[in-house]
Amino acid sequence: MRLIARLSGLFLFIFCMDVYVKAQTAVPPQEDIKGGFKNPPITARPKALWPWVNGNFSLSRITHELEEAKTKGMGGFDIWDVGTSVNPGNIVPAGPPFLGDESLDGIAHAIREAGRLGLELGLISSSSWNAGGSWIKPEFGAMGLFKRDTIVNGPIVFKGRIPFPEIPDNYGSRKTLVARNADGLPVFYKEVAYVAHPIRSDSSIKKEEILFLEKNPGDKEDLTLNIPKGRWRIVRYVCAPTGQPLMVPSPKSNGLMLDHFSAAAQEANMAYIIGRLKSKFGSLNQTALKYLYEDSYEVNTAVWTPDLPTFFEKKTGYDLRKYLPALDGFTIQSEDFTSRFRFDFDKMLSDLIIENHYAKGREICEREGIGFYAEAGGPGKPIHNVPFEDLKALGALTVPRGEFWNKHPQLEKLQIVKGIASAAHIYNQKAVEAEAFTSVWLWQEGPCALKPLADRAMCEGLNRFVYHTFPHTTPEAGSPGWIYNFGTLINTTNGWWPKSEGFHHYLARCSYILQQGNFKGDVAFYYGDEAPKFVAPKHIPAALGKGYDYDVVNTDVILNKMKVENGKIVLPHGQSYEVLVLPDDDRINPEVLKKIERMVSMGATVVGKRPTRSYSLSDFGKQDKDVKDIAGKLWSRSGLEKKYGNGKMVWGKSVRTVLLEKGIQPDVQVKSKVSHDSLDFIHRYTESMDFYFIRNVSAKDFIGTATFRISHRQPEWWNPVNGNTSKIQVFQEENGSTTIPLYLKGNESLFVVFRKNEADRSLSAMDNLYNTSYGIRNLSESEAITISTPWNVRFENNGNTPTEMNMPELKSWHTSSHEAIRYFSGAAAYNNRFTITKEQLQSGNTILLELNDVIEVADVFLNGEKLGNHWHKSQVFDITRNVKEGDNVLTIEVVNSINNALIGDAKRPEQFRVYKSNITKLPNAWSTPFADASLLKAGLIGPVVIKIVKGVK
């Protein structure tokens, strides 16, 4: 065992150039990465959805908001024409139609201004979401399979007509948009099939009993059928438009939801959108518009497209129309037969939407020099009826995007990050984006509350944030302006915006590092061949255990990208895994099993139960035989594993055991000296550097050690809060690992970085010696001084609040007896003094400043010099070089949310109110009127503590 510590040194910071979002980009040199961490490029900085509510916009405010975003450290916006479902008294007027001439003027102005400022823009390609608009013709709108049936008793010769199926006139509370002829029938529809089958109490049908007409009589002639004895159902199936409108479009922008299964529909949709944009710019590839974006798929009942039977037969080799009763809940032949048909049908829907919508959209956009981004990772049922597998859909995009919510009752179902990250890792996409902090809580949360959510998402693989939302506010909208009724609102009208740069910089620094190199995960979990299928939030299975990480992979990647090198499963861009784990299913795609056989023979280790059959109805006798034959080679009837060629198949051991037997120790092992073991991590690496993002999951401090599966490299702290980097001062190397004693405050997070250069060494071991974000700390040798003298507080003059007051003790503004302070939102400067003695300043001591509870954000000054921006509780300022012997002047400028001011304003007579918005209730848009809503904590609550940490000798 050897002890290693840093030698003092200086580092050169080199600002790195922006890198393109694709993962193929060359990795910057070590010093360039450090410079990029200090000052991240635009491609790592957070963006935001930018709602132009009801289509309204202001050219001057567009410029102002872009300039503010640039100044505060953001990277750009996604322009979002959207309506609002909260509009009392129609306070929000109807703006111009989306992509009309006036709308294009606003979009063009935003693109030009973003280009001037070096920002990036995306454009959400429909008003609200997901895809479609007034330009979508009936034949390209969302389609459904509609049916009408009649029941008869045989034997009988049925001769007659079955009426056209009913198409609902309403979609929820809104009218559908079904264009109809004078006879009431849709202007576009397509007959699919006439099918007759017997009805039994158990809903079973023998396949030979099904009567199927090759020629559809439609409405022009009678249907003639010889019905055998018994009770029979005769069904007419028709493909017709559902008429589903866009979700929440601006008033003049409603239109049909697109048919996502039709390539022709996507081509027509994109041709219109891109054509309108090019009418303003000509070529798009030299503008600040970097991509078109589609939000989450929320199309209901649309499970058909006119050419679906043709596609299906080409893919499977059989006609699906005779088996349509299986889609109505009937069992054909057997449960196994029916489930195989349903597998084929669902798989085809998934392939159609991926190939004809997502891949087609990317193809068209990239041809024009822009990207195609989409939220194509679910959520699936029970929230949305999403008919595809997420990994392949996400892999078809230029950049995949997920989402995660803030305080939602189904939070876990809406934590859509791990699947997005897995898709990016296996399809070689550099950026992993997510719609971030989505909620209904508007102004309730600030950066401190959002940080644990962000850190969790980053440990799942996120590396670029898109705030939901940054409302665009026009002058006539007032403040806080016109709001789309969902979101955690981060924009210029919120009280803490003027001091928000620390939060944006933190996310940008983290994102930049997490965009480097490849992800380190030891295990690839195969999630099978079924659709729909969605990757769950990050959860380490008990069979794997703590300390390892993983990706989820799909059939496409196994068949077309995986190979084996030196016992590892590798992908073309360098991503690798030690073990492939099969799903807990007795079914498998025989082509996948053939590929697994080849991989095992070449040296791969695969873990999983023995499959016995295939999924599909297509040629299932042969497919089942192929599965059994290959399984007989790879699995045996006894034992726990079987050697096969240069690799092995394992079925009787946990994944953790398999990894340990391969000599693969956990990537990170944590030992805590406190009651909780609360560290989470993610690991990325380049040829010369390893980056571990470590987060303390708990609000309580962590004291303990972390052992990293790496050695002969110099470990460093990289602190994303302030951009500081330093060599770690104490660590131990043993048996190929590096153990670092850690002290992390509650919810603190930072990077442990290992560089390729050989580690320094100089210190001796000491008990209670821990590395912290501000250097070595001996937990047994520190002195704490709480500032308890009265504070002088100067409030920003808003016409109602006293400009100055003395505060004997720190407390939240909302508890003040002074009404104007109770309802104050804005900036207030706290001033106080503290004394440092000569003994406390002695060489080797570190002097720290802890503010603890500040709501929401503060700038901190000591003796007139700015220390930095404080936005979360675990922040600590090292003031060793700023303090002086004797009196020291401390100033803390605090800003809070607009929430309390809205409540106070609503209590005034209407003629004296200064705030204006379509939102009149809190904490969300449907709860309690402003005047009766609850106030939030605000201001400097503290305690403010000076800590003198004794030097280590």
C-alpha positions, 0 to 999 in steps of 0.5 A, a space after each residue: 500500500 502506498 500513500 499519495 498526495 499532491 505537490 503544489 503546481 499551477 495549471 494552464 487553462 486553455 479555452 476549448 473550441 465548440 465541438 459538434 454534437 456527434 460522438 465521432 468528434 475527436 476528444 480534446 487534449 487534457 488541458 483543453 478539456 480542463 479549459 472547456 470545464 472552466 468555460 464550457 462551450 455552447 454545446 454543453 450549456 443548458 437550453 430551454 423550451 421557449 413558449 410563445 403563448 398563443 403564438 404571441 411574440 415581441 421582436 424587442 423582447 426576443 432580442 432581450 431574452 436571447 441577450 439575457 440567456 447569453 449573459 447568464 450562461 445558457 446555450 439557446 432555446 427551442 421556439 415553441 408556438 403553443 396555446 394555454 388552457 388557462 386564459 381567464 377573460 381571454 387575457 391572452 389574445 390569439 397571435 398569428 398562425 404558426 409558420 404564417 408570414 408574421 410567425 415566420 418574421 418572429 422566427 427569422 428574427 430569433 434565428 438572426 439574433 441567436 446567430 449574432 450572439 452565438 446561441 443555438 436554436 431549435 424549432 418545435 415543428 408543430 404548434 404545441 405537440 407532437 407533429 402536424 398542423 393546418 397543412 396536413 391533408 386528410 390522407 396524411 392525418 393520424 389514422 385508426 382502424 375503425 370497425 362496425 359489426 353485426 351479429 347473426 345466427 346461422 346457418 344463414 345466407 347473409 345478404 346486406 350491407 354493414 354500415 360505415 363505422 362510427 368515427 367519434 366527433 370529439 377528442 376529449 373535450 375538443 372536436 375532432 377534425 374529420 373532413 367529411 363529404 356531403 354523405 357524411 363519410 370521410 373524404 379519405 378512407 380505405 376499406 381494410 377487410 370484411 371478416 366473419 367468425 363464430 362467437 363463443 363464451 370463451 372468445 375463442 376462434 379456430 383459425 380455419 373457422 374465420 371467413 375472410 373476403 378478399 374483395 371488399 364490397 364497401 358501400 356500393 354493393 351488398 355483402 353475401 356470406 354463407 354463415 354456418 350454424 351458430 352465433 356469428 359476428 360479421 365485421 367491417 374494418 375500415 382505415 379512416 382518419 381519427 381527426 385527432 387535433 394537435 394537443 394545445 395549439 395556439 388559437 389560429 394554428 390547430 390542425 391534424 395530428 400526423 400519421 406517424 406510420 406513413 413515410 409519405 406523410 412525414 415527407 409532406 409534413 417536412 416539405 411544408 415546414 422546411 419550405 416555409 423556413 427556406 422562404 426566409 433563409 434559403 439554405 438553413 445550414 449556415 444559420 443558428 437554427 440547428 434542428 427541428 424538434 418533436 415532443 413526446 408521442 401522445 397520439 391516441 387510438 392511431 394504430 393503422 396506416 393505409 398501406 399497413 397490410 402491405 407492409 405487414 405481409 412483406 415483413 412477415 410473409 402472411 396476411 394479417 387481415 384474417 386475424 384482425 379479431 385478435 385485435 378486438 380481444 378474441 383468441 385465435 387458435 390458442 393463446 400462444 398463436 394469438 400472442 405470436 400474431 400480436 407480437 408481429 403486429 406490435 413489432 411492425 407498428 414499431 418498425 413502421 414509426 421508426 423507419 417512416 417517421 423518426 429515421 425519415 425525419 432525420 434523413 430529410 433534416 440532415 439533407 438540409 444541414 440541420 438535425 432532427 431531435 425528438 422525445 422518442 423514449 416514451 413514457 409508455 402505458 399507462 401514461 401514453 399509448 406509445 407503440 414503439 421500442 425506445 432504443 431503436 427510435 432514439 437511435 434513429 435521431 440526430 440527438 435523442 431527448 428524454 424528460 424528467 419531472 419535478 414532484 409528480 405523483 408518477 415521478 418514476 414513470 416520468 424519469 425518462 433518462 436511462 433509456 435515452 442515455 443507453 440509446 446514445 451510448 449504443 448508437 454513438 450519439 454524443 448528446 443525451 438531452 432531456 426536457 428538465 424539471 417539467 412540473 405544474 409548480 411554476 415559481 415554487 422551486 429554485 436551483 437548490 431544490 432542482 439540484 438533486 433532480 439534475 444530479 440524479 439525471 446526470 448519474 443516469 447519463 444526461 449531459 444536456 439540459 432543456 428547461 421546461 420552461 422559459 416563457 417568452 413575455 411580450 411588453 403588453 403581457 406584463 410581468 410575469 406575463 403569459 404562461 403556458 400552464 406547465 413548467 418550472 419557470 426559469 426566465 427573466 421575470 422570475 425574481 432569482 433570474 438576475 443571479 441565476 448564472 451559477 446554476 446554469 454554469 454548474 449544469 454546463 460544466 457537468 454536461 461538458 465533462 459528461 459529453 467526453 469519451 465513452 460511458 463505462 458500464 460493465 453490463 449490457 442488459 438485452 431487453 428482448 424483441 417485443 414492442 412497445 418496450 421502454 427502458 426503466 429508470 436507473 436501478 441496480 438489480 440485486 443480482 448486479 449489486 452496487 458499484 457497477 453500471 450498465 446499459 440496455 441494448 436491443 435486437 438491432 444493436 446485437 445483430 448489426 453492431 456487436 462484436 467480440 474483442 479480447 473477451 469484451 463485447 464491443 461496439 464500433 465506436 469503442 463502447 464495450 461491456 464485460 457481460 451480456 445479460 438476456 431477459 427473463 423470458 423463454 422466448 428469443 429471436 432466433 437471429 439474435 440467438 445465432 449472433 449470441 452463439 457466434 459471440 460466445 464462441 469468440 469469447 463473450 460471456 453471456 448470462 441468461 436462462 435457456 430459451 425454448 421458443 421464438 416470438 413470431 407467428 411467421 414460420 414459427 415451427 422452423 423458428 422454434 426449432 432453430 431456437 431449440 437447436 442453438 440453445 442445445 449447443 449453448 446450455 446444458 441440462 445440468 451445472 451453472 455454466 457451459 464453456 463454448 468456444 472461447 467464451 461461456 454461457 452462464 445461467 446459474 450465477 448472479 451477474 455480480 458473481 460472473 463479473 467477480 469471477 472474470 476479475 472485474 471488481 466494482 467500478 466504485 466501492 463506497 464505505 461510509 462512517 455515517 449511518 447512510 451509504 449514499 453515493 451515486 456515480 457515473 463514469 466516462 473515459 477517454 484514452 488519457 482521462 477518467 471522469 467520475 461524477 459523484 453525488 451525495 444522494 442524501 441531504 446529510 453529510 457523507 464521511 467515508 471512502 470511495 475505492 475506484 477501479 483504477 490505479 497509476 493515475 493522478 486523481 483530481 477534484 474538479 468542482 463544477 460549482 466554481 470550475 476549480 480543479 486541484 490534485 487530490 491530496 490524500 489517497 491510497 493505491 492497492 491491488 489496482 484500485 485507488 481509495 480516496 477518503 471523502 467528505 461530501 456535504 449533503 447533496 454535494 456533487 463533484 468530479 473525481 478525475 484521473 489523469 494518465 500522468 503518474 501520481 505524486 506522493 508525499 504525505 503520511 497517513 492520518 486519522 480523520 483526514 478527508 478530501 473535500 472540495 476545498 482541500 484536506 480537512 481534519 474533521 477533529 480539528 476545526 473551529 466554528 464561529 456563527 455570526 449572531 450579531 444583528 444584520 443590516 438589510 437593504 431592500 431593493 426599492 419597489 415602492 412598498 418595501 422599507 429600503 433599510 432595516 436591522 434584523 436582530 436574527 436571521 429569519 424568512 421574510 415571509 414571517 415578517 410582521 411588516 407586510 411589505 417584507 412579507 410579500 417582497 420579491 426582489 433583491 436584498 443586501 445583508 451586511 454584517 461584520 466578523 473578526 478574525 484573529 492573528 492566531 486564526 490566520 496562522 499559516 496552514 489554516 483554511 478559513 471557510 464561509 458557509 451560508 447554509 439556507 439561502 432562498 433562493 440565490 445570492 451573490 456573496 462579497 467579502 471586504 468588497 470583493 465578490 466571492 461568488 454565487 450561492 445557489 445551494 445549501 452545500 456550497 462552501 466558500 474558501 475565504 482564506 485569501 480574502 479575510 484579514 486580521 481584525 474586522 471583515 465586512 460581509 455582504 450577501 445580496 439575496 434574491 427570491 422567487 416572484 411567488 410572494 409578490 404575486 400573493 401580496 399584489 393580489 391582496 391590493 385593490 385592482 387599480 393598484 396591482 402591478 403584476 399581470 398574468 393569465 395565471 391567477 392561482 398557486 402553487 399551480 395554475 388550478 389550485 388556490 387564488 393568488 390572494 389566498 395562496 401560501 407564502 414561500 420562505 425567502 431571504 437569508 435564513 442561515 446560519 452563517 458560519 465561519 469555520 477555521 480548519 486547522 492545517 495539516 502538517 
